[in-house]
């Protein structure tokens, strides 16, 4: 799919329903190829839909994360949703110790 088209979709995701945002995440940004797509996934961590946040976390779990990305993910530990917190902890446990020193 055309990267510019995906960028337009990402920029207008606030106009979409949670189901359409989920489709965008799963079908077009599931393997981020650009920095903007990675940034979009991190932005989706604040999605209103818990299932969308869980989907994003499962996708981020497959990536090698930077310190900044890990920091954004650790902010989710303060949420009430236990499944989100559990997934964040799993992501942190999978990281190298050296990656965790800076967060």
MMTF fields as JSON, N, C-alpha, C and O atoms, coordinates in Angstrom:
{
  "mmtfVersion": "1.0.0",
  "mmtfProducer": "UNKNOWN",
  "numBonds": 411,
  "numAtoms": 412,
  "numGroups": 103,
  "numChains": 1,
  "numModels": 1,
  "chainsPerModel": [1],
  "groupsPerChain": [103],
  "chainIdList": ["A"],
  "bondAtomList": [4, 2, 8, 6, 12, 10, 16, 14, 20, 18, 24, 22, 28, 26, 32, 30, 36, 34, 40, 38, 44, 42, 48, 46, 52, 50, 56, 54, 60, 58, 64, 62, 68, 66, 72, 70, 76, 74, 80, 78, 84, 82, 88, 86, 92, 90, 96, 94, 100, 98, 104, 102, 108, 106, 112, 110, 116, 114, 120, 118, 124, 122, 128, 126, 132, 130, 136, 134, 140, 138, 144, 142, 148, 146, 152, 150, 156, 154, 160, 158, 164, 162, 168, 166, 172, 170, 176, 174, 180, 178, 184, 182, 188, 186, 192, 190, 196, 194, 200, 198, 204, 202, 208, 206, 212, 210, 216, 214, 220, 218, 224, 222, 228, 226, 232, 230, 236, 234, 240, 238, 244, 242, 248, 246, 252, 250, 256, 254, 260, 258, 264, 262, 268, 266, 272, 270, 276, 274, 280, 278, 284, 282, 288, 286, 292, 290, 296, 294, 300, 298, 304, 302, 308, 306, 312, 310, 316, 314, 320, 318, 324, 322, 328, 326, 332, 330, 336, 334, 340, 338, 344, 342, 348, 346, 352, 350, 356, 354, 360, 358, 364, 362, 368, 366, 372, 370, 376, 374, 380, 378, 384, 382, 388, 386, 392, 390, 396, 394, 400, 398, 404, 402, 408, 406],
  "bondOrderList": [1, 1, 1, 1, 1, 1, 1, 1, 1, 1, 1, 1, 1, 1, 1, 1, 1, 1, 1, 1, 1, 1, 1, 1, 1, 1, 1, 1, 1, 1, 1, 1, 1, 1, 1, 1, 1, 1, 1, 1, 1, 1, 1, 1, 1, 1, 1, 1, 1, 1, 1, 1, 1, 1, 1, 1, 1, 1, 1, 1, 1, 1, 1, 1, 1, 1, 1, 1, 1, 1, 1, 1, 1, 1, 1, 1, 1, 1, 1, 1, 1, 1, 1, 1, 1, 1, 1, 1, 1, 1, 1, 1, 1, 1, 1, 1, 1, 1, 1, 1, 1, 1],
  "groupList": [{"groupName": "UNK", "atomNameList": ["N", "CA", "C", "O"], "elementList": ["N", "C", "C", "O"], "formalChargeList": [0, 0, 0, 0], "bondAtomList": [1, 0, 2, 1, 3, 2], "bondOrderList": [1, 1, 2], "singleLetterCode": "X", "chemCompType": "L-PEPTIDE LINKING"}],
  "groupTypeList": [0, 0, 0, 0, 0, 0, 0, 0, 0, 0, 0, 0, 0, 0, 0, 0, 0, 0, 0, 0, 0, 0, 0, 0, 0, 0, 0, 0, 0, 0, 0, 0, 0, 0, 0, 0, 0, 0, 0, 0, 0, 0, 0, 0, 0, 0, 0, 0, 0, 0, 0, 0, 0, 0, 0, 0, 0, 0, 0, 0, 0, 0, 0, 0, 0, 0, 0, 0, 0, 0, 0, 0, 0, 0, 0, 0, 0, 0, 0, 0, 0, 0, 0, 0, 0, 0, 0, 0, 0, 0, 0, 0, 0, 0, 0, 0, 0, 0, 0, 0, 0, 0, 0],
  "groupIdList": [1, 2, 3, 4, 5, 6, 7, 8, 9, 10, 11, 12, 13, 14, 15, 16, 17, 18, 19, 20, 21, 22, 23, 24, 25, 26, 27, 28, 29, 30, 31, 32, 33, 34, 35, 36, 37, 38, 39, 40, 41, 42, 43, 44, 45, 46, 47, 48, 49, 50, 51, 52, 53, 54, 55, 56, 57, 58, 59, 60, 61, 62, 63, 64, 65, 66, 67, 68, 69, 70, 71, 72, 73, 74, 75, 76, 77, 78, 79, 80, 81, 82, 83, 84, 85, 86, 87, 88, 89, 90, 91, 92, 93, 94, 95, 96, 97, 98, 99, 100, 101, 102, 103],
  "secStructList": [7, 7, 2, 2, 2, 2, 2, 2, 2, 2, 2, 6, 4, 4, 4, 1, 7, 2, 2, 2, 2, 2, 2, 2, 2, 2, 2, 2, 1, 6, 6, 7, 7, 1, 2, 2, 2, 2, 2, 2, 2, 2, 2, 4, 4, 4, 7, 1, 7, 2, 2, 2, 2, 2, 2, 2, 2, 2, 2, 2, 6, 6, 1, 7, 7, 7, 2, 2, 2, 2, 2, 2, 2, 2, 4, 4, 4, 4, 1, 1, 7, 2, 2, 2, 2, 2, 2, 2, 2, 2, 2, 2, 2, 6, 1, 7, 2, 2, 2, 2, 6, 6, 7],
  "xCoordList": [0.837, 0.0, 0.883, 1.977, 0.427, 1.144, 1.358, 0.404, 2.59, 2.927, 2.252, 1.866, 2.105, 1.441, -0.032, -0.578, -0.669, -2.066, -2.223, -3.154, -1.319, -1.348, -1.14, -1.786, -0.239, -0.024, -1.302, -1.615, -2.035, -3.297, -4.304, -5.007, -4.369, -5.273, -4.901, -5.769, -3.611, -3.162, -3.487, -3.887, -3.316, -3.595, -5.085, -5.45, -5.934, -7.378, -8.023, -9.245, -7.242, -7.793, -8.732, -9.616, -8.554, -9.447, -10.886, -11.808, -11.084, -12.419, -13.051, -14.219, -12.289, -12.741, -13.356, -13.078, -14.193, -14.704, -13.584, -12.564, -13.775, -12.734, -12.524, -11.407, -13.584, -13.438, -12.6, -11.773, -12.811, -12.008, -10.553, -9.637, -10.342, -8.966, -8.295, -7.118, -9.04, -8.49, -8.094, -7.038, -8.941, -8.624, -7.382, -6.547, -7.263, -6.079, -4.827, -3.822, -4.898, -3.744, -3.366, -2.199, -4.342, -4.076, -3.702, -2.836, -4.336, -4.139, -3.056, -2.476, -2.773, -1.841, -0.599, 0.422, -0.672, 0.464, 0.962, 1.693, 0.579, 0.948, 2.439, 2.965, 3.114, 4.57, 5.095, 5.309, 5.301, 5.663, 6.941, 7.977, 6.826, 7.958, 8.618, 9.716, 7.949, 8.497, 8.462, 7.765, 9.224, 9.208, 7.819, 7.365, 7.151, 5.799, 4.838, 3.979, 4.967, 4.095, 4.381, 3.453, 5.629, 5.981, 5.404, 4.853, 5.541, 5.001, 3.479, 2.91, 2.838, 1.383, 0.986, 0.026, 1.71, 1.412, 1.515, 0.676, 2.544, 2.702, 1.569, 1.109, 1.124, -0.015, -1.281, -2.125, -1.404, -2.586, -2.624, -3.638, -1.554, -1.563, -2.52, -2.897, -2.91, -3.877, -5.264, -6.129, -5.47, -6.774, -7.84, -7.566, -9.051, -10.158, -10.505, -10.974, -10.269, -10.618, -9.509, -8.358, -9.87, -8.913, -8.407, -7.223, -9.287, -8.865, -7.862, -6.947, -8.021, -7.041, -5.691, -4.649, -5.705, -4.446, -3.776, -2.558, -4.566, -4.005, -3.412, -2.356, -4.089, -3.58, -2.254, -1.308, -2.185, -0.953, 0.178, 1.304, -0.112, 0.927, 1.438, 2.636, 0.541, 0.981, 1.856, 2.779, 1.574, 2.42, 3.764, 4.806, 3.738, 4.985, 5.873, 7.098, 5.257, 6.003, 6.945, 7.96, 6.607, 7.403, 8.57, 9.43, 8.595, 9.6, 10.74, 10.593, 11.864, 12.966, 12.7, 12.69, 12.485, 12.024, 13.165, 14.143, 13.016, 13.996, 13.677, 12.626, 14.594, 14.377, 13.134, 12.364, 12.944, 11.787, 10.5, 9.517, 10.506, 9.313, 9.016, 7.86, 10.044, 9.861, 9.314, 8.485, 9.786, 9.307, 7.81, 7.063, 7.378, 5.951, 5.121, 3.996, 5.678, 4.956, 4.849, 3.806, 5.896, 5.856, 4.842, 4.371, 4.507, 3.475, 2.117, 1.25, 1.935, 0.662, 0.505, -0.583, 1.556, 1.469, 0.526, 0.071, 0.237, -0.659, -2.137, -3.004, -2.428, -3.825, -4.489, -3.821, -5.795, -6.553, -6.691, -6.848, -6.633, -6.859, -5.71, -4.577, -6.014, -4.962, -4.33, -3.13, -5.119, -4.553, -3.507, -2.508, -3.732, -2.748, -1.478, -0.376, -1.626, -0.461, 0.318, 1.548, -0.383, 0.284, 1.089, 2.21, 0.523, 1.238, 2.45, 3.502, 2.316, 3.461, 4.576, 5.742, 4.232, 5.236, 5.908, 7.121, 5.143, 5.725, 6.71, 7.786, 6.337, 7.235, 8.529, 9.623, 8.397, 9.586, 10.472, 11.698, 9.875, 10.654, 11.419, 12.447, 10.928, 11.58, 12.731, 13.464, 12.89, 13.929, 15.266, 15.322, 16.336, 17.667, 17.768, 17.163, 18.532, 18.709, 19.255, 18.887, 20.121, 20.722, 19.664, 19.792, 18.622, 17.548, 16.718, 16.159, 16.634, 15.778, 16.454, 15.78, 17.75, 18.466, 18.089, 18.168, 17.684, 17.427, 15.987, 15.653, 15.138, 13.735, 13.371, 12.231],
  "yCoordList": [-1.17, 0.0, 1.234, 1.221, 2.266, 3.517, 4.154, 4.346, 4.472, 5.041, 6.389, 6.709, 7.177, 8.481, 8.297, 9.062, 7.298, 7.018, 6.59, 7.017, 5.758, 5.324, 6.525, 6.624, 7.444, 8.656, 9.484, 10.004, 9.606, 10.359, 9.671, 10.336, 8.356, 7.623, 7.836, 8.046, 7.781, 7.963, 9.372, 9.549, 10.366, 11.749, 11.974, 12.871, 11.173, 11.357, 10.296, 10.142, 9.583, 8.506, 9.028, 8.3, 10.28, 10.856, 10.974, 11.133, 10.897, 10.951, 9.562, 9.44, 8.536, 7.155, 6.601, 7.064, 5.603, 4.861, 3.972, 3.78, 3.44, 2.585, 1.33, 0.822, 0.832, -0.34, -0.017, -0.826, 1.159, 1.546, 1.79, 1.445, 2.389, 2.573, 1.219, 1.051, 0.261, -1.087, -1.692, -2.311, -1.511, -2.026, -1.359, -2.016, -0.06, 0.664, 0.101, -0.148, -0.096, -0.607, -2.005, -2.275, -2.881, -4.294, -4.497, -5.316, -3.769, -4.033, -3.2, -3.628, -2.012, -1.134, -0.755, -0.389, -0.837, -0.397, -1.539, -1.303, -2.755, -3.898, -4.196, -4.766, -3.824, -3.932, -2.565, -2.332, -1.669, -0.293, -0.228, -0.78, 0.472, 0.585, 1.959, 2.151, 2.9, 4.258, 4.712, 4.13, 5.754, 6.322, 6.86, 6.766, 7.422, 7.951, 6.836, 7.048, 5.669, 4.552, 4.078, 3.738, 4.052, 3.69, 4.727, 4.383, 5.99, 7.073, 6.949, 7.18, 6.588, 6.401, 5.287, 5.433, 4.198, 3.111, 3.592, 3.257, 4.376, 4.903, 5.865, 5.895, 6.643, 7.531, 6.728, 7.159, 5.583, 4.734, 4.106, 3.521, 4.216, 3.716, 4.519, 4.074, 5.7, 6.511, 6.449, 7.273, 5.473, 5.291, 5.046, 4.454, 5.504, 5.295, 3.82, 3.377, 3.077, 1.657, 0.824, 0.857, 0.086, -0.783, -1.861, -2.198, -2.394, -3.454, -2.92, -3.642, -1.662, -1.075, -0.91, -1.154, -0.5, -0.376, -1.735, -1.852, -2.747, -4.1, -4.577, -5.21, -4.274, -4.654, -3.969, -4.598, -2.684, -1.926, -2.49, -2.63, -2.81, -3.377, -4.704, -4.98, -5.522, -6.804, -6.585, -7.36, -5.54, -5.228, -4.662, -5.008, -3.792, -3.207, -4.265, -4.146, -5.272, -6.358, -7.063, -7.628, -7.028, -7.692, -6.83, -7.305, -5.571, -4.64, -4.467, -4.717, -4.041, -3.624, -2.167, -1.31, -1.884, -0.571, 0.315, -0.152, 1.599, 2.587, 2.972, 2.612, 3.707, 4.174, 5.056, 4.946, 5.924, 6.826, 6.022, 6.307, 5.027, 4.189, 3.405, 3.294, 2.872, 2.146, 3.057, 2.648, 4.277, 5.24, 5.497, 5.559, 5.646, 5.868, 4.651, 4.783, 3.49, 2.268, 2.128, 1.717, 2.459, 2.327, 3.276, 3.02, 4.348, 5.256, 4.562, 5.016, 3.477, 2.749, 1.944, 1.444, 1.816, 1.053, 1.71, 1.059, 2.969, 3.668, 3.484, 3.947, 2.819, 2.601, 1.555, 0.711, 1.623, 0.679, -0.69, -1.701, -0.721, -1.959, -2.94, -2.691, -4.043, -4.993, -5.667, -5.943, -5.935, -6.599, -5.723, -6.228, -4.42, -3.491, -3.513, -3.616, -3.418, -3.431, -4.731, -4.717, -5.844, -7.143, -7.208, -7.717, -6.696, -6.714, -5.801, -6.139, -4.655, -3.749, -4.444, -4.353, -5.131, -5.845, -6.927, -7.113, -7.637, -8.656, -8.03, -8.577, -6.877, -6.186, -5.797, -5.981, -5.266, -4.852, -6.045, -5.936, -7.164, -8.357, -8.904, -9.562, -8.637, -9.132, -8.237, -8.589, -7.093, -6.144, -6.51, -7.161, -6.081, -6.22, -5.316, -4.245, -5.757, -4.963, -3.575, -2.594, -3.495, -2.21, -1.226, -0.016, -1.749, -0.887, -0.331, 0.76, -1.058, -0.653, 0.311, 0.951, 0.429, 1.3, 2.764, 3.533, 3.158, 4.564, 4.989, 6.161, 4.06, 4.459, 4.544, 4.865],
  "zCoordList": [0.0, 0.0, 0.0, 0.565, -0.612, -0.741, 0.639, 1.392, 0.955, 2.264, 2.481, 3.605, 1.434, 1.571, 1.927, 2.722, 1.348, 1.648, 3.106, 3.788, 3.571, 4.973, 5.892, 6.936, 5.512, 6.302, 6.415, 7.486, 5.315, 5.326, 6.251, 7.012, 6.185, 7.073, 8.537, 9.384, 8.822, 10.204, 10.7, 11.85, 9.841, 10.231, 10.499, 11.26, 9.883, 10.028, 10.906, 10.894, 11.645, 12.466, 13.539, 13.991, 13.957, 14.965, 14.465, 15.266, 13.155, 12.571, 12.447, 12.078, 12.749, 12.57, 13.851, 14.958, 13.657, 14.812, 15.35, 14.687, 16.533, 17.106, 16.258, 16.17, 15.637, 14.76, 13.528, 13.108, 12.953, 11.788, 12.183, 11.436, 13.365, 13.844, 14.043, 13.725, 14.565, 14.751, 13.404, 13.281, 12.407, 11.063, 10.493, 9.871, 10.705, 10.241, 10.899, 10.234, 12.205, 12.949, 12.471, 12.187, 12.384, 12.065, 10.608, 10.302, 9.708, 8.281, 7.614, 6.615, 8.153, 7.452, 8.254, 7.672, 9.572, 10.384, 11.267, 12.229, 10.952, 11.801, 11.784, 12.739, 10.729, 10.652, 10.22, 9.03, 11.167, 10.802, 9.989, 10.359, 8.86, 7.948, 8.006, 7.482, 8.638, 8.741, 10.206, 11.038, 10.492, 11.842, 12.174, 13.314, 11.175, 11.397, 11.804, 12.659, 11.214, 11.569, 12.996, 13.729, 13.389, 14.777, 15.743, 16.789, 15.373, 16.19, 16.308, 17.375, 15.216, 15.227, 16.197, 16.954, 16.172, 17.107, 18.549, 19.385, 18.834, 20.193, 20.547, 21.689, 19.576, 19.812, 20.112, 20.897, 19.493, 19.688, 21.079, 21.463, 21.824, 23.199, 24.075, 25.159, 23.604, 24.343, 23.711, 24.012, 22.837, 22.197, 23.259, 24.303, 22.984, 23.925, 24.069, 25.118, 23.015, 23.005, 23.652, 23.216, 24.688, 25.363, 24.412, 24.426, 23.6, 22.668, 21.647, 21.25, 21.215, 20.301, 20.994, 20.386, 22.253, 22.991, 23.156, 23.026, 23.44, 23.578, 22.255, 22.235, 21.158, 19.834, 19.558, 19.083, 19.853, 19.629, 20.478, 20.0, 21.721, 22.583, 22.044, 22.106, 21.518, 20.957, 19.726, 19.476, 18.962, 17.796, 18.246, 17.689, 19.251, 19.751, 20.389, 20.389, 20.917, 21.568, 20.591, 20.999, 19.308, 18.275, 17.787, 17.047, 18.202, 17.703, 18.692, 19.888, 18.174, 19.036, 19.378, 18.494, 20.648, 21.074, 21.541, 22.125, 21.271, 21.731, 23.173, 23.703, 23.802, 25.173, 25.271, 26.225, 24.289, 24.287, 24.162, 24.846, 23.297, 23.13, 24.411, 24.819, 25.033, 26.292, 27.386, 28.199, 27.39, 28.378, 28.187, 29.163, 26.953, 26.679, 27.078, 27.561, 26.874, 27.229, 28.747, 29.255, 29.462, 30.922, 31.555, 32.663, 30.88, 31.39, 31.51, 32.257, 30.786, 30.837, 32.121, 32.408, 32.878, 34.125, 35.132, 36.072, 34.941, 35.866, 35.525, 36.266, 34.421, 34.036, 34.917, 35.514, 34.987, 35.803, 35.142, 35.827, 33.826, 33.094, 33.321, 32.909, 33.973, 34.345, 33.129, 33.134, 32.091, 30.912, 30.235, 29.725, 30.23, 29.658, 30.5, 29.961, 31.806, 32.694, 32.552, 32.528, 32.458, 32.314, 31.019, 31.006, 29.941, 28.664, 28.714, 28.172, 29.354, 29.5, 30.268, 29.885, 31.336, 32.123, 31.286, 31.379, 30.476, 29.596, 28.619, 28.377, 28.058, 27.125, 27.845, 27.311, 29.04, 29.798, 30.146, 30.107, 30.48, 30.815, 29.611, 29.773, 28.431, 27.215, 26.76, 25.836, 27.397, 27.0, 27.63, 28.673, 26.978, 27.555, 28.775, 28.825, 29.744, 30.961, 30.64, 31.287, 29.655, 29.311, 28.778, 28.963, 28.119, 27.635, 28.772, 28.659, 29.852, 30.967, 31.918, 32.726, 31.842, 32.765, 32.598, 33.556, 31.404, 31.118, 31.339, 31.163, 31.719, 31.907, 33.368, 33.703]
}
